[in-house]
Structure formats: structure tokens, C-alpha cells
Amino acid sequence: MSDQKPDPIERARAGVVAARRTAAEGLVVGTSGNVSARVGDMILVTLSGVPYDRLGPHDAVGVDPEGNRVLGDLAPTSELPLHLAVYRNTDAAAVVHTHAVQATAVSTLVREVPPIHCAAAMLGGPVRVAAYARYGTGELAENMLAALRDRTGCLLQNHGTVTCGATLDEAYDRTAQLEWLCRLRLAASSVPGFSPNLLTPAQLHDVGEALKGYGQQPRRPAPDAPPAP
């Protein structure tokens, strides 16, 4: 058995190509949406104009922080400015952009998704809606950055979603949570004569603190425990 560790660039490339899951989960249609991951100074991104179901094992292109292609032969996504803006201004290592139906619908209705559920805390608080700008433009990237301030996800008006994270799995999970949150908002707001009850900033903060210890935590040896053999 070889003890050689997987190449981090190839591992990230494979993860980006696994963007096929966004199509399988109904978050994108055709060639819409895009995914990226950062490894050192290289950013691996999905291709421009290629349907997700046609992506192969090596169908991700690498660019430097200025957007110059350094790996692969095909053109990167037209939303490259959006991805580069996230990496230049945050410590995120992965970005997922989709045209999820519920979230896109909500982006046409409000300027901010209200804190209708504690899932908002997973995205940093009430989710802002970035002002509309044409896809692929620096203006859209700037509007997105304003909406992402102190957040890990936002909506793009009349367009879709952007989430980021320390890993692709984390960014994907936040995309799914955002779509669910928007679906909940639409459902709760559809009952005539009633307005949804919203969580207070203090309640959201409390959830955020609780989430810091959520999930499986590594076990720590007792102070007087002997070292492991």
C-alpha cells in the first residue's frame, strides 16, 4: 500500500468537478451556477458553458488570484470575478454559486431574508440581498461583497445565491441551508392575515454561540492520562 498523500490540487479539482451534486439536488439547471476552491495561490473553478452532467474528472481550470489561467485548457466560468472577489477579501477556501429556485424567488421580493429560523445563524445572521448587476461583472462582485460582510452567504437580486466556507462541503451545506431558509420564508409568508414571528438579535447570537460546539468534537485525554503508545 502506498503512503503517498493525494495531491491537494488534484483533490480540490475533483471536489470542484463534484459540483454535479448541485444539479442533482436541483440547485442549478443546465450550465447555470459555478463552484470554486482555493489551494494556496491557485483557484480551481468550474468551466464556462459546460453542463454539469458532462463534467469529467479533470474538467476544472486553475487560475491565479488575478484570474490568469495556470492549469487546464478551457475557459473558466464567466462568474470568475465573483469568485476572485471572495478570495481577495475573505479567508474562505471554497465558494458555491447557484440559481436555486426558492432563494432566487426570495431575492426578487426582499432586501434581506429575516431571521425566521435559527438556521440564519449558520450564515452569520439575516441574509442580505446584493443589489442587481449583470452576471460576470465587477459591479456584481462589489455588490456581493457588501452583502457578504460578516456573513457566509447572501442572495443576488433576481439571480441566485453565493455561499463560502473553509471547505467545499461547508459551502455546499450553507447553500442547502440558505435554500431551505428561503423556502421556509415563502411558506410562512403565504398565510393571509399572519406575519412570521422573527428571532431577536440576542436569540440569534445565542444560537451562534451554541453552534461553536455543535457536532462531534475530538476527545481530549484526561489531564493525568498516560500518553498513547
Buried (B, 14 or more C-beta within 10 A) or exposed (E): EEEEEEEEBBBBBBBBBBBBBBBEBEBBBEBBBBBBBBBEEBBBBBBBEBBBEEBEEEBBBBBEEEEEBEBBEEEBBBBBBBBBBBBEEBEBBBBBBBBBBBBBBBBEEBEBBBBBBBBBBBBBBBBBBBBBBEBBBEEBBBBBBEBBEEBBBBBBBEBBBBBBBEBBEBBBBBBBBBBBBBBBBBEBBEEEEEEBEBBEEEEBEBBBEEEEEEEEEEEEEEEEEEEEE
